[in-house]
Amino acid sequence: MFECLNLLITHPVQSKESSLTHRLQAPDKEATVRFTVDMSESLHRKLSMLAARTGRKKVDIVRMLLEDGLKEVEG
């Protein structure tokens, strides 16, 4: 009887709810940094039109273009 009690104390059983809640949590995201970019009105207009045409946010387009450009530069 004491062995069973000891087992319960040293190895608590997780409830199904807490295990599921832990598994459903969003994965950790990489930290972000905010910076400002000055651009011409015409470049901003092109970016805005591309965002409207594709249904994407301007910030997502800029990130994608930066990632692609940096990959190209890094080789």
Summary of the structure (lengths in Angstrom):
residues: 75
radius of gyration: 25.1
end to end distance: 66.5
largest distance: 79.4
contacts: 109
relative contact order: 0.06
helix: 65%
strand: 0%
